Amino acid sequence: MKQVTIHAAKTNLSKLIEAALSGEEIVIAKGSKPVVRLVPVSQGSFKIGLLKGKLGTGPDFFEPMDESDLHLWEGGR
């Protein structure tokens, strides 16, 4: 565990971020009292097609509408 003061953290922030990203525990202290721990944010992986095959099929918007639906769409009652 590496403990640094707020002033030292402001001066060396990029180095401290790199150290935290490589797994080192960084604690920022106000005077001699620890107040903050610098930790990396976990990066979730983005997967394309995660729900493929689980949602069923949706409407086909390129198909012509039924006459009754078209009538309602055009303001008919």
N, CA, C, O and CB atoms as a CASP TS submission, in Angstrom:
PFRMAT TS
TARGET T0000
AUTHOR 0000-0000-0000
METHOD Language model
MODEL 1
PARENT N/A
ATOM      1  N   MET     1       0.846  -1.180   0.000  1.00  0.00           N
ATOM      2  CA  MET     1       0.000   0.000   0.000  1.00  0.00           C
ATOM      3  C   MET     1       0.887   1.237   0.000  1.00  0.00           C
ATOM      4  O   MET     1       1.828   1.351   0.785  1.00  0.00           O
ATOM      5  CB  MET     1      -0.960   0.002   1.220  1.00  0.00           C
ATOM      6  N   LYS     2       0.566   2.147  -0.889  1.00  0.00           N
ATOM      7  CA  LYS     2       1.314   3.391  -0.995  1.00  0.00           C
ATOM      8  C   LYS     2       0.404   4.520  -0.517  1.00  0.00           C
ATOM      9  O   LYS     2      -0.719   4.660  -1.001  1.00  0.00           O
ATOM     10  CB  LYS     2       1.815   3.640  -2.466  1.00  0.00           C
ATOM     11  N   GLN     3       0.884   5.321   0.427  1.00  0.00           N
ATOM     12  CA  GLN     3       0.103   6.445   0.940  1.00  0.00           C
ATOM     13  C   GLN     3       0.795   7.747   0.563  1.00  0.00           C
ATOM     14  O   GLN     3       1.993   7.921   0.787  1.00  0.00           O
ATOM     15  CB  GLN     3      -0.079   6.345   2.482  1.00  0.00           C
ATOM     16  N   VAL     4       0.010   8.665  -0.019  1.00  0.00           N
ATOM     17  CA  VAL     4       0.547   9.962  -0.420  1.00  0.00           C
ATOM     18  C   VAL     4      -0.374  11.059   0.103  1.00  0.00           C
ATOM     19  O   VAL     4      -1.549  10.817   0.378  1.00  0.00           O
ATOM     20  CB  VAL     4       0.699  10.053  -1.970  1.00  0.00           C
ATOM     21  N   THR     5       0.161  12.248   0.236  1.00  0.00           N
ATOM     22  CA  THR     5      -0.647  13.390   0.659  1.00  0.00           C
ATOM     23  C   THR     5      -1.439  13.930  -0.531  1.00  0.00           C
ATOM     24  O   THR     5      -1.158  13.590  -1.680  1.00  0.00           O
ATOM     25  CB  THR     5       0.248  14.503   1.270  1.00  0.00           C
ATOM     26  N   ILE     6      -2.415  14.759  -0.250  1.00  0.00           N
ATOM     27  CA  ILE     6      -3.235  15.353  -1.308  1.00  0.00           C
ATOM     28  C   ILE     6      -2.349  16.163  -2.255  1.00  0.00           C
ATOM     29  O   ILE     6      -2.516  16.089  -3.472  1.00  0.00           O
ATOM     30  CB  ILE     6      -4.351  16.251  -0.704  1.00  0.00           C
ATOM     31  N   HIS     7      -1.422  16.925  -1.714  1.00  0.00           N
ATOM     32  CA  HIS     7      -0.534  17.729  -2.549  1.00  0.00           C
ATOM     33  C   HIS     7       0.290  16.839  -3.472  1.00  0.00           C
ATOM     34  O   HIS     7       0.417  17.125  -4.663  1.00  0.00           O
ATOM     35  CB  HIS     7       0.390  18.591  -1.678  1.00  0.00           C
ATOM     36  N   ALA     8       0.849  15.767  -2.931  1.00  0.00           N
ATOM     37  CA  ALA     8       1.642  14.843  -3.751  1.00  0.00           C
ATOM     38  C   ALA     8       0.764  14.145  -4.784  1.00  0.00           C
ATOM     39  O   ALA     8       1.214  13.874  -5.897  1.00  0.00           O
ATOM     40  CB  ALA     8       2.346  13.799  -2.863  1.00  0.00           C
ATOM     41  N   ALA     9      -0.483  13.851  -4.427  1.00  0.00           N
ATOM     42  CA  ALA     9      -1.398  13.205  -5.373  1.00  0.00           C
ATOM     43  C   ALA     9      -1.716  14.138  -6.532  1.00  0.00           C
ATOM     44  O   ALA     9      -1.788  13.696  -7.679  1.00  0.00           O
ATOM     45  CB  ALA     9      -2.697  12.777  -4.667  1.00  0.00           C
ATOM     46  N   LYS    10      -1.910  15.438  -6.245  1.00  0.00           N
ATOM     47  CA  LYS    10      -2.184  16.394  -7.325  1.00  0.00           C
ATOM     48  C   LYS    10      -0.978  16.518  -8.248  1.00  0.00           C
ATOM     49  O   LYS    10      -1.129  16.630  -9.465  1.00  0.00           O
ATOM     50  CB  LYS    10      -2.554  17.776  -6.747  1.00  0.00           C
ATOM     51  N   THR    11       0.201  16.498  -7.674  1.00  0.00           N
ATOM     52  CA  THR    11       1.421  16.648  -8.458  1.00  0.00           C
ATOM     53  C   THR    11       1.701  15.413  -9.320  1.00  0.00           C
ATOM     54  O   THR    11       2.193  15.538 -10.442  1.00  0.00           O
ATOM     55  CB  THR    11       2.602  16.914  -7.535  1.00  0.00           C
ATOM     56  N   ASN    12       1.389  14.225  -8.799  1.00  0.00           N
ATOM     57  CA  ASN    12       1.752  12.972  -9.471  1.00  0.00           C
ATOM     58  C   ASN    12       0.537  12.128  -9.854  1.00  0.00           C
ATOM     59  O   ASN    12       0.613  10.899  -9.850  1.00  0.00           O
ATOM     60  CB  ASN    12       2.666  12.160  -8.581  1.00  0.00           C
ATOM     61  N   LEU    13      -0.568  12.767 -10.180  1.00  0.00           N
ATOM     62  CA  LEU    13      -1.813  12.028 -10.413  1.00  0.00           C
ATOM     63  C   LEU    13      -1.686  10.988 -11.520  1.00  0.00           C
ATOM     64  O   LEU    13      -2.135   9.855 -11.344  1.00  0.00           O
ATOM     65  CB  LEU    13      -2.925  12.990 -10.756  1.00  0.00           C
ATOM     66  N   SER    14      -1.093  11.336 -12.644  1.00  0.00           N
ATOM     67  CA  SER    14      -0.997  10.374 -13.749  1.00  0.00           C
ATOM     68  C   SER    14      -0.163   9.153 -13.352  1.00  0.00           C
ATOM     69  O   SER    14      -0.490   8.032 -13.742  1.00  0.00           O
ATOM     70  CB  SER    14      -0.385  11.048 -14.990  1.00  0.00           C
ATOM     71  N   LYS    15       0.896   9.353 -12.591  1.00  0.00           N
ATOM     72  CA  LYS    15       1.719   8.223 -12.134  1.00  0.00           C
ATOM     73  C   LYS    15       0.949   7.357 -11.148  1.00  0.00           C
ATOM     74  O   LYS    15       1.057   6.131 -11.174  1.00  0.00           O
ATOM     75  CB  LYS    15       3.021   8.728 -11.484  1.00  0.00           C
ATOM     76  N   LEU    16       0.170   7.997 -10.279  1.00  0.00           N
ATOM     77  CA  LEU    16      -0.621   7.239  -9.307  1.00  0.00           C
ATOM     78  C   LEU    16      -1.728   6.442  -9.994  1.00  0.00           C
ATOM     79  O   LEU    16      -2.043   5.326  -9.582  1.00  0.00           O
ATOM     80  CB  LEU    16      -1.226   8.182  -8.263  1.00  0.00           C
ATOM     81  N   ILE    17      -2.309   7.012 -11.028  1.00  0.00           N
ATOM     82  CA  ILE    17      -3.335   6.296 -11.790  1.00  0.00           C
ATOM     83  C   ILE    17      -2.725   5.062 -12.441  1.00  0.00           C
ATOM     84  O   ILE    17      -3.314   3.982 -12.392  1.00  0.00           O
ATOM     85  CB  ILE    17      -3.972   7.217 -12.863  1.00  0.00           C
ATOM     86  N   GLU    18      -1.564   5.208 -13.043  1.00  0.00           N
ATOM     87  CA  GLU    18      -0.887   4.067 -13.663  1.00  0.00           C
ATOM     88  C   GLU    18      -0.561   2.994 -12.626  1.00  0.00           C
ATOM     89  O   GLU    18      -0.690   1.801 -12.899  1.00  0.00           O
ATOM     90  CB  GLU    18       0.398   4.526 -14.369  1.00  0.00           C
ATOM     91  N   ALA    19      -0.139   3.423 -11.437  1.00  0.00           N
ATOM     92  CA  ALA    19       0.169   2.459 -10.385  1.00  0.00           C
ATOM     93  C   ALA    19      -1.094   1.715  -9.953  1.00  0.00           C
ATOM     94  O   ALA    19      -1.054   0.504  -9.738  1.00  0.00           O
ATOM     95  CB  ALA    19       0.815   3.164  -9.178  1.00  0.00           C
ATOM     96  N   ALA    20      -2.210   2.428  -9.825  1.00  0.00           N
ATOM     97  CA  ALA    20      -3.469   1.791  -9.436  1.00  0.00           C
ATOM     98  C   ALA    20      -3.934   0.822 -10.520  1.00  0.00           C
ATOM     99  O   ALA    20      -4.432  -0.262 -10.217  1.00  0.00           O
ATOM    100  CB  ALA    20      -4.553   2.853  -9.168  1.00  0.00           C
ATOM    101  N   LEU    21      -3.770   1.215 -11.779  1.00  0.00           N
ATOM    102  CA  LEU    21      -4.168   0.336 -12.883  1.00  0.00           C
ATOM    103  C   LEU    21      -3.332  -0.938 -12.931  1.00  0.00           C
ATOM    104  O   LEU    21      -3.803  -1.976 -13.397  1.00  0.00           O
ATOM    105  CB  LEU    21      -4.051   1.074 -14.207  1.00  0.00           C
ATOM    106  N   SER    22      -2.096  -0.861 -12.453  1.00  0.00           N
ATOM    107  CA  SER    22      -1.238  -2.053 -12.452  1.00  0.00           C
ATOM    108  C   SER    22      -1.435  -2.890 -11.193  1.00  0.00           C
ATOM    109  O   SER    22      -0.734  -3.883 -10.999  1.00  0.00           O
ATOM    110  CB  SER    22       0.231  -1.647 -12.576  1.00  0.00           C
ATOM    111  N   GLY    23      -2.384  -2.504 -10.329  1.00  0.00           N
ATOM    112  CA  GLY    23      -2.717  -3.335  -9.176  1.00  0.00           C
ATOM    113  C   GLY    23      -2.230  -2.826  -7.840  1.00  0.00           C
ATOM    114  O   GLY    23      -2.540  -3.423  -6.809  1.00  0.00           O
ATOM    115  N   GLU    24      -1.481  -1.747  -7.824  1.00  0.00           N
ATOM    116  CA  GLU    24      -0.978  -1.206  -6.560  1.00  0.00           C
ATOM    117  C   GLU    24      -2.097  -0.462  -5.838  1.00  0.00           C
ATOM    118  O   GLU    24      -2.897   0.230  -6.468  1.00  0.00           O
ATOM    119  CB  GLU    24       0.233  -0.266  -6.804  1.00  0.00           C
ATOM    120  N   GLU    25      -2.149  -0.605  -4.521  1.00  0.00           N
ATOM    121  CA  GLU    25      -3.153   0.102  -3.726  1.00  0.00           C
ATOM    122  C   GLU    25      -2.610   1.479  -3.360  1.00  0.00           C
ATOM    123  O   GLU    25      -1.546   1.591  -2.751  1.00  0.00           O
ATOM    124  CB  GLU    25      -3.530  -0.707  -2.442  1.00  0.00           C
ATOM    125  N   ILE    26      -3.341   2.520  -3.732  1.00  0.00           N
ATOM    126  CA  ILE    26      -2.935   3.895  -3.481  1.00  0.00           C
ATOM    127  C   ILE    26      -3.929   4.520  -2.512  1.00  0.00           C
ATOM    128  O   ILE    26      -5.138   4.483  -2.740  1.00  0.00           O
ATOM    129  CB  ILE    26      -2.852   4.714  -4.807  1.00  0.00           C
ATOM    130  N   VAL    27      -3.416   5.089  -1.437  1.00  0.00           N
ATOM    131  CA  VAL    27      -4.248   5.779  -0.451  1.00  0.00           C
ATOM    132  C   VAL    27      -3.814   7.231  -0.410  1.00  0.00           C
ATOM    133  O   VAL    27      -2.626   7.533  -0.305  1.00  0.00           O
ATOM    134  CB  VAL    27      -4.137   5.118   0.965  1.00  0.00           C
ATOM    135  N   ILE    28      -4.791   8.131  -0.495  1.00  0.00           N
ATOM    136  CA  ILE    28      -4.508   9.561  -0.417  1.00  0.00           C
ATOM    137  C   ILE    28      -4.913  10.029   0.976  1.00  0.00           C
ATOM    138  O   ILE    28      -6.012   9.750   1.454  1.00  0.00           O
ATOM    139  CB  ILE    28      -5.268  10.369  -1.540  1.00  0.00           C
ATOM    140  N   ALA    29      -3.989  10.750   1.613  1.00  0.00           N
ATOM    141  CA  ALA    29      -4.191  11.160   2.997  1.00  0.00           C
ATOM    142  C   ALA    29      -4.236  12.675   3.114  1.00  0.00           C
ATOM    143  O   ALA    29      -3.574  13.398   2.370  1.00  0.00           O
ATOM    144  CB  ALA    29      -3.088  10.597   3.887  1.00  0.00           C
ATOM    145  N   LYS    30      -5.031  13.133   4.065  1.00  0.00           N
ATOM    146  CA  LYS    30      -5.068  14.552   4.422  1.00  0.00           C
ATOM    147  C   LYS    30      -4.234  14.667   5.692  1.00  0.00           C
ATOM    148  O   LYS    30      -4.665  14.292   6.783  1.00  0.00           O
ATOM    149  CB  LYS    30      -6.566  15.095   4.631  1.00  0.00           C
ATOM    150  N   GLY    31      -3.030  15.196   5.516  1.00  0.00           N
ATOM    151  CA  GLY    31      -2.066  15.164   6.620  1.00  0.00           C
ATOM    152  C   GLY    31      -1.583  13.735   6.759  1.00  0.00           C
ATOM    153  O   GLY    31      -1.008  13.177   5.825  1.00  0.00           O
ATOM    154  N   SER    32      -1.815  13.132   7.933  1.00  0.00           N
ATOM    155  CA  SER    32      -1.444  11.725   8.116  1.00  0.00           C
ATOM    156  C   SER    32      -2.676  10.818   8.169  1.00  0.00           C
ATOM    157  O   SER    32      -2.549   9.608   8.353  1.00  0.00           O
ATOM    158  CB  SER    32      -0.622  11.560   9.397  1.00  0.00           C
ATOM    159  N   LYS    33      -3.871  11.407   8.005  1.00  0.00           N
ATOM    160  CA  LYS    33      -5.110  10.632   8.083  1.00  0.00           C
ATOM    161  C   LYS    33      -5.546  10.180   6.678  1.00  0.00           C
ATOM    162  O   LYS    33      -5.826  11.020   5.822  1.00  0.00           O
ATOM    163  CB  LYS    33      -6.234  11.472   8.756  1.00  0.00           C
ATOM    164  N   PRO    34      -5.606   8.864   6.434  1.00  0.00           N
ATOM    165  CA  PRO    34      -6.066   8.371   5.127  1.00  0.00           C
ATOM    166  C   PRO    34      -7.532   8.747   4.888  1.00  0.00           C
ATOM    167  O   PRO    34      -8.375   8.571   5.768  1.00  0.00           O
ATOM    168  CB  PRO    34      -5.889   6.834   5.037  1.00  0.00           C
ATOM    169  N   VAL    35      -7.830   9.270   3.687  1.00  0.00           N
ATOM    170  CA  VAL    35      -9.204   9.691   3.400  1.00  0.00           C
ATOM    171  C   VAL    35      -9.775   9.073   2.121  1.00  0.00           C
ATOM    172  O   VAL    35     -10.992   8.933   2.000  1.00  0.00           O
ATOM    173  CB  VAL    35      -9.259  11.192   3.294  1.00  0.00           C
ATOM    174  N   VAL    36      -8.921   8.703   1.170  1.00  0.00           N
ATOM    175  CA  VAL    36      -9.403   8.197  -0.117  1.00  0.00           C
ATOM    176  C   VAL    36      -8.495   7.078  -0.600  1.00  0.00           C
ATOM    177  O   VAL    36      -7.279   7.116  -0.415  1.00  0.00           O
ATOM    178  CB  VAL    36      -9.472   9.331  -1.170  1.00  0.00           C
ATOM    179  N   ARG    37      -9.121   6.069  -1.230  1.00  0.00           N
ATOM    180  CA  ARG    37      -8.350   5.004  -1.861  1.00  0.00           C
ATOM    181  C   ARG    37      -8.569   5.099  -3.365  1.00  0.00           C
ATOM    182  O   ARG    37      -9.705   5.201  -3.828  1.00  0.00           O
ATOM    183  CB  ARG    37      -8.761   3.591  -1.313  1.00  0.00           C
ATOM    184  N   LEU    38      -7.489   5.065  -4.116  1.00  0.00           N
ATOM    185  CA  LEU    38      -7.543   5.154  -5.571  1.00  0.00           C
ATOM    186  C   LEU    38      -7.569   3.734  -6.134  1.00  0.00           C
ATOM    187  O   LEU    38      -6.621   2.967  -5.965  1.00  0.00           O
ATOM    188  CB  LEU    38      -6.325   5.968  -6.137  1.00  0.00           C
ATOM    189  N   VAL    39      -8.672   3.397  -6.807  1.00  0.00           N
ATOM    190  CA  VAL    39      -8.818   2.055  -7.383  1.00  0.00           C
ATOM    191  C   VAL    39      -9.273   2.174  -8.828  1.00  0.00           C
ATOM    192  O   VAL    39      -9.973   3.125  -9.176  1.00  0.00           O
ATOM    193  CB  VAL    39      -9.825   1.198  -6.561  1.00  0.00           C
ATOM    194  N   PRO    40      -8.889   1.228  -9.674  1.00  0.00           N
ATOM    195  CA  PRO    40      -9.342   1.278 -11.067  1.00  0.00           C
ATOM    196  C   PRO    40     -10.821   0.892 -11.174  1.00  0.00           C
ATOM    197  O   PRO    40     -11.337   0.116 -10.369  1.00  0.00           O
ATOM    198  CB  PRO    40      -8.483   0.342 -11.945  1.00  0.00           C
ATOM    199  N   VAL    41     -11.480   1.446 -12.173  1.00  0.00           N
ATOM    200  CA  VAL    41     -12.867   1.104 -12.462  1.00  0.00           C
ATOM    201  C   VAL    41     -12.857  -0.153 -13.314  1.00  0.00           C
ATOM    202  O   VAL    41     -12.133  -0.234 -14.306  1.00  0.00           O
ATOM    203  CB  VAL    41     -13.619   2.279 -13.183  1.00  0.00           C
ATOM    204  N   SER    42     -13.662  -1.132 -12.924  1.00  0.00           N
ATOM    205  CA  SER    42     -13.692  -2.372 -13.706  1.00  0.00           C
ATOM    206  C   SER    42     -14.330  -2.104 -15.059  1.00  0.00           C
ATOM    207  O   SER    42     -15.365  -1.445 -15.155  1.00  0.00           O
ATOM    208  CB  SER    42     -14.464  -3.488 -12.953  1.00  0.00           C
ATOM    209  N   GLN    43     -13.708  -2.614 -16.081  1.00  0.00           N
ATOM    210  CA  GLN    43     -14.190  -2.419 -17.444  1.00  0.00           C
ATOM    211  C   GLN    43     -14.980  -3.646 -17.863  1.00  0.00           C
ATOM    212  O   GLN    43     -14.418  -4.725 -18.050  1.00  0.00           O
ATOM    213  CB  GLN    43     -13.014  -2.156 -18.426  1.00  0.00           C
ATOM    214  N   GLY    44     -16.300  -3.473 -18.010  1.00  0.00           N
ATOM    215  CA  GLY    44     -17.129  -4.573 -18.478  1.00  0.00           C
ATOM    216  C   GLY    44     -16.953  -4.748 -19.973  1.00  0.00           C
ATOM    217  O   GLY    44     -16.738  -3.782 -20.705  1.00  0.00           O
ATOM    218  N   SER    45     -17.045  -5.967 -20.409  1.00  0.00           N
ATOM    219  CA  SER    45     -16.896  -6.201 -21.841  1.00  0.00           C
ATOM    220  C   SER    45     -18.251  -6.046 -22.524  1.00  0.00           C
ATOM    221  O   SER    45     -19.283  -6.438 -21.979  1.00  0.00           O
ATOM    222  CB  SER    45     -16.302  -7.607 -22.113  1.00  0.00           C
ATOM    223  N   PHE    46     -18.235  -5.483 -23.698  1.00  0.00           N
ATOM    224  CA  PHE    46     -19.445  -5.277 -24.486  1.00  0.00           C
ATOM    225  C   PHE    46     -19.547  -6.419 -25.485  1.00  0.00           C
ATOM    226  O   PHE    46     -18.627  -6.659 -26.267  1.00  0.00           O
ATOM    227  CB  PHE    46     -19.432  -3.884 -25.211  1.00  0.00           C
ATOM    228  N   LYS    47     -20.662  -7.112 -25.451  1.00  0.00           N
ATOM    229  CA  LYS    47     -20.834  -8.245 -26.340  1.00  0.00           C
ATOM    230  C   LYS    47     -21.986  -7.961 -27.294  1.00  0.00           C
ATOM    231  O   LYS    47     -23.116  -7.733 -26.862  1.00  0.00           O
ATOM    232  CB  LYS    47     -21.085  -9.545 -25.541  1.00  0.00           C
ATOM    233  N   ILE    48     -21.699  -7.975 -28.575  1.00  0.00           N
ATOM    234  CA  ILE    48     -22.732  -7.769 -29.584  1.00  0.00           C
ATOM    235  C   ILE    48     -23.533  -9.056 -29.723  1.00  0.00           C
ATOM    236  O   ILE    48     -22.966 -10.147 -29.771  1.00  0.00           O
ATOM    237  CB  ILE    48     -22.112  -7.345 -30.952  1.00  0.00           C
ATOM    238  N   GLY    49     -24.851  -8.922 -29.789  1.00  0.00           N
ATOM    239  CA  GLY    49     -25.721 -10.083 -29.973  1.00  0.00           C
ATOM    240  C   GLY    49     -26.003 -10.828 -28.689  1.00  0.00           C
ATOM    241  O   GLY    49     -26.307 -12.020 -28.726  1.00  0.00           O
ATOM    242  N   LEU    50     -25.913 -10.161 -27.559  1.00  0.00           N
ATOM    243  CA  LEU    50     -26.112 -10.790 -26.256  1.00  0.00           C
ATOM    244  C   LEU    50     -27.498 -11.432 -26.135  1.00  0.00           C
ATOM    245  O   LEU    50     -27.632 -12.502 -25.542  1.00  0.00           O
ATOM    246  CB  LEU    50     -25.918  -9.762 -25.147  1.00  0.00           C
ATOM    247  N   LEU    51     -28.530 -10.786 -26.693  1.00  0.00           N
ATOM    248  CA  LEU    51     -29.894 -11.300 -26.583  1.00  0.00           C
ATOM    249  C   LEU    51     -30.382 -11.987 -27.858  1.00  0.00           C
ATOM    250  O   LEU    51     -31.580 -12.223 -28.015  1.00  0.00           O
ATOM    251  CB  LEU    51     -30.832 -10.176 -26.232  1.00  0.00           C
ATOM    252  N   LYS    52     -29.476 -12.304 -28.753  1.00  0.00           N
ATOM    253  CA  LYS    52     -29.860 -12.929 -30.015  1.00  0.00           C
ATOM    254  C   LYS    52     -30.570 -14.256 -29.745  1.00  0.00           C
ATOM    255  O   LYS    52     -30.070 -15.113 -29.016  1.00  0.00           O
ATOM    256  CB  LYS    52     -28.619 -13.150 -30.916  1.00  0.00           C
ATOM    257  N   GLY    53     -31.740 -14.400 -30.346  1.00  0.00           N
ATOM    258  CA  GLY    53     -32.512 -15.631 -30.189  1.00  0.00           C
ATOM    259  C   GLY    53     -33.360 -15.688 -28.939  1.00  0.00           C
ATOM    260  O   GLY    53     -34.081 -16.666 -28.746  1.00  0.00           O
ATOM    261  N   LYS    54     -33.306 -14.684 -28.083  1.00  0.00           N
ATOM    262  CA  LYS    54     -34.058 -14.690 -26.824  1.00  0.00           C
ATOM    263  C   LYS    54     -35.290 -13.796 -26.861  1.00  0.00           C
ATOM    264  O   LYS    54     -36.141 -13.894 -25.977  1.00  0.00           O
ATOM    265  CB  LYS    54     -33.165 -14.256 -25.693  1.00  0.00           C
ATOM    266  N   LEU    55     -35.405 -12.932 -27.857  1.00  0.00           N
ATOM    267  CA  LEU    55     -36.504 -11.978 -27.890  1.00  0.00           C
ATOM    268  C   LEU    55     -37.596 -12.338 -28.891  1.00  0.00           C
ATOM    269  O   LEU    55     -38.651 -11.704 -28.896  1.00  0.00           O
ATOM    270  CB  LEU    55     -35.974 -10.623 -28.205  1.00  0.00           C
ATOM    271  N   GLY    56     -37.375 -13.306 -29.708  1.00  0.00           N
ATOM    272  CA  GLY    56     -38.357 -13.644 -30.730  1.00  0.00           C
ATOM    273  C   GLY    56     -38.229 -12.684 -31.898  1.00  0.00           C
ATOM    274  O   GLY    56     -37.259 -11.935 -32.011  1.00  0.00           O
ATOM    275  N   THR    57     -39.229 -12.727 -32.760  1.00  0.00           N
ATOM    276  CA  THR    57     -39.189 -11.845 -33.924  1.00  0.00           C
ATOM    277  C   THR    57     -40.093 -10.652 -33.696  1.00  0.00           C
ATOM    278  O   THR    57     -41.156 -10.774 -33.089  1.00  0.00           O
ATOM    279  CB  THR    57     -39.605 -12.597 -35.201  1.00  0.00           C
ATOM    280  N   GLY    58     -39.677  -9.528 -34.172  1.00  0.00           N
ATOM    281  CA  GLY    58     -40.465  -8.305 -34.072  1.00  0.00           C
ATOM    282  C   GLY    58     -41.274  -8.099 -35.336  1.00  0.00           C
ATOM    283  O   GLY    58     -41.212  -8.911 -36.259  1.00  0.00           O
ATOM    284  N   PRO    59     -42.024  -7.031 -35.379  1.00  0.00           N
ATOM    285  CA  PRO    59     -42.829  -6.755 -36.572  1.00  0.00           C
ATOM    286  C   PRO    59     -41.933  -6.400 -37.760  1.00  0.00           C
ATOM    287  O   PRO    59     -40.847  -5.843 -37.595  1.00  0.00           O
ATOM    288  CB  PRO    59     -43.827  -5.612 -36.296  1.00  0.00           C
ATOM    289  N   ASP    60     -42.403  -6.727 -38.930  1.00  0.00           N
ATOM    290  CA  ASP    60     -41.681  -6.376 -40.149  1.00  0.00           C
ATOM    291  C   ASP    60     -42.257  -5.055 -40.648  1.00  0.00           C
ATOM    292  O   ASP    60     -43.363  -5.024 -41.188  1.00  0.00           O
ATOM    293  CB  ASP    60     -41.795  -7.511 -41.246  1.00  0.00           C
ATOM    294  N   PHE    61     -41.530  -3.991 -40.475  1.00  0.00           N
ATOM    295  CA  PHE    61     -42.027  -2.659 -40.797  1.00  0.00           C
ATOM    296  C   PHE    61     -42.069  -2.393 -42.299  1.00  0.00           C
ATOM    297  O   PHE    61     -42.583  -1.359 -42.726  1.00  0.00           O
ATOM    298  CB  PHE    61     -41.171  -1.620 -40.124  1.00  0.00           C
ATOM    299  N   PHE    62     -41.543  -3.299 -43.093  1.00  0.00           N
ATOM    300  CA  PHE    62     -41.565  -3.116 -44.539  1.00  0.00           C
ATOM    301  C   PHE    62     -42.756  -3.815 -45.198  1.00  0.00           C
ATOM    302  O   PHE    62     -43.005  -3.638 -46.391  1.00  0.00           O
ATOM    303  CB  PHE    62     -40.276  -3.628 -45.139  1.00  0.00           C
ATOM    304  N   GLU    63     -43.479  -4.600 -44.423  1.00  0.00           N
ATOM    305  CA  GLU    63     -44.669  -5.266 -44.950  1.00  0.00           C
ATOM    306  C   GLU    63     -45.824  -4.271 -45.005  1.00  0.00           C
ATOM    307  O   GLU    63     -45.925  -3.400 -44.141  1.00  0.00           O
ATOM    308  CB  GLU    63     -45.047  -6.498 -44.082  1.00  0.00           C
ATOM    309  N   PRO    64     -46.698  -4.387 -46.006  1.00  0.00           N
ATOM    310  CA  PRO    64     -47.858  -3.496 -46.077  1.00  0.00           C
ATOM    311  C   PRO    64     -48.782  -3.717 -44.881  1.00  0.00           C
ATOM    312  O   PRO    64     -48.878  -4.825 -44.352  1.00  0.00           O
ATOM    313  CB  PRO    64     -48.630  -3.716 -47.395  1.00  0.00           C
ATOM    314  N   MET    65     -49.460  -2.646 -44.464  1.00  0.00           N
ATOM    315  CA  MET    65     -50.393  -2.727 -43.339  1.00  0.00           C
ATOM    316  C   MET    65     -51.698  -3.369 -43.795  1.00  0.00           C
ATOM    317  O   MET    65     -52.058  -3.303 -44.970  1.00  0.00           O
ATOM    318  CB  MET    65     -50.659  -1.323 -42.740  1.00  0.00           C
ATOM    319  N   ASP    66     -52.403  -3.992 -42.849  1.00  0.00           N
ATOM    320  CA  ASP    66     -53.751  -4.481 -43.124  1.00  0.00           C
ATOM    321  C   ASP    66     -54.633  -3.278 -43.433  1.00  0.00           C
ATOM    322  O   ASP    66     -54.355  -2.162 -42.992  1.00  0.00           O
ATOM    323  CB  ASP    66     -54.320  -5.307 -41.916  1.00  0.00           C
ATOM    324  N   GLU    67     -55.689  -3.513 -44.190  1.00  0.00           N
ATOM    325  CA  GLU    67     -56.601  -2.423 -44.547  1.00  0.00           C
ATOM    326  C   GLU    67     -57.209  -1.772 -43.311  1.00  0.00           C
ATOM    327  O   GLU    67     -57.356  -0.550 -43.268  1.00  0.00           O
ATOM    328  CB  GLU    67     -57.710  -2.940 -45.456  1.00  0.00           C
ATOM    329  N   SER    68     -57.568  -2.584 -42.292  1.00  0.00           N
ATOM    330  CA  SER    68     -58.181  -2.016 -41.075  1.00  0.00           C
ATOM    331  C   SER    68     -57.169  -1.164 -40.306  1.00  0.00           C
ATOM    332  O   SER    68     -57.525  -0.102 -39.795  1.00  0.00           O
ATOM    333  CB  SER    68     -58.725  -3.147 -40.161  1.00  0.00           C
ATOM    334  N   ASP    69     -55.916  -1.613 -40.217  1.00  0.00           N
ATOM    335  CA  ASP    69     -54.874  -0.835 -39.540  1.00  0.00           C
ATOM    336  C   ASP    69     -54.568   0.443 -40.311  1.00  0.00           C
ATOM    337  O   ASP    69     -54.370   1.502 -39.715  1.00  0.00           O
ATOM    338  CB  ASP    69     -53.595  -1.673 -39.376  1.00  0.00           C
ATOM    339  N   LEU    70     -54.532   0.345 -41.612  1.00  0.00           N
ATOM    340  CA  LEU    70     -54.257   1.506 -42.453  1.00  0.00           C
ATOM    341  C   LEU    70     -55.366   2.544 -42.294  1.00  0.00           C
ATOM    342  O   LEU    70     -55.100   3.743 -42.217  1.00  0.00           O
ATOM    343  CB  LEU    70     -54.117   1.086 -43.935  1.00  0.00           C
ATOM    344  N   HIS    71     -56.615   2.069 -42.245  1.00  0.00           N
ATOM    345  CA  HIS    71     -57.752   2.959 -42.065  1.00  0.00           C
ATOM    346  C   HIS    71     -57.631   3.728 -40.734  1.00  0.00           C
ATOM    347  O   HIS    71     -57.871   4.935 -40.689  1.00  0.00           O
ATOM    348  CB  HIS    71     -59.071   2.154 -42.110  1.00  0.00           C
ATOM    349  N   LEU    72     -57.261   3.025 -39.659  1.00  0.00           N
ATOM    350  CA  LEU    72     -57.084   3.666 -38.346  1.00  0.00           C
ATOM    351  C   LEU    72     -55.905   4.638 -38.373  1.00  0.00           C
ATOM    352  O   LEU    72     -55.969   5.715 -37.781  1.00  0.00           O
ATOM    353  CB  LEU    72     -56.869   2.601 -37.245  1.00  0.00           C
ATOM    354  N   TRP    73     -54.832   4.254 -39.058  1.00  0.00           N
ATOM    355  CA  TRP    73     -53.641   5.086 -39.146  1.00  0.00           C
ATOM    356  C   TRP    73     -53.950   6.408 -39.844  1.00  0.00           C
ATOM    357  O   TRP    73     -53.419   7.456 -39.478  1.00  0.00           O
ATOM    358  CB  TRP    73     -52.527   4.344 -39.886  1.00  0.00           C
ATOM    359  N   GLU    74     -54.798   6.342 -40.832  1.00  0.00           N
ATOM    360  CA  GLU    74     -55.153   7.537 -41.602  1.00  0.00           C
ATOM    361  C   GLU    74     -56.236   8.357 -40.942  1.00  0.00           C
ATOM    362  O   GLU    74     -56.730   9.309 -41.547  1.00  0.00           O
ATOM    363  CB  GLU    74     -55.597   7.149 -42.979  1.00  0.00           C
ATOM    364  N   GLY    75     -56.620   8.026 -39.732  1.00  0.00           N
ATOM    365  CA  GLY    75     -57.584   8.840 -38.997  1.00  0.00           C
ATOM    366  C   GLY    75     -58.997   8.320 -39.033  1.00  0.00           C
ATOM    367  O   GLY    75     -59.907   8.998 -38.554  1.00  0.00           O
ATOM    368  N   GLY    76     -59.216   7.157 -39.575  1.00  0.00           N
ATOM    369  CA  GLY    76     -60.561   6.589 -39.614  1.00  0.00           C
ATOM    370  C   GLY    76     -60.966   6.047 -38.258  1.00  0.00           C
ATOM    371  O   GLY    76     -60.140   5.854 -37.365  1.00  0.00           O
ATOM    372  N   ARG    77     -62.262   5.809 -38.132  1.00  0.00           N
ATOM    373  CA  ARG    77     -62.772   5.270 -36.855  1.00  0.00           C
ATOM    374  C   ARG    77     -63.402   3.948 -37.064  1.00  0.00           C
ATOM    375  O   ARG    77     -63.888   3.337 -36.112  1.00  0.00           O
ATOM    376  CB  ARG    77     -63.771   6.211 -36.211  1.00  0.00           C
TER
END
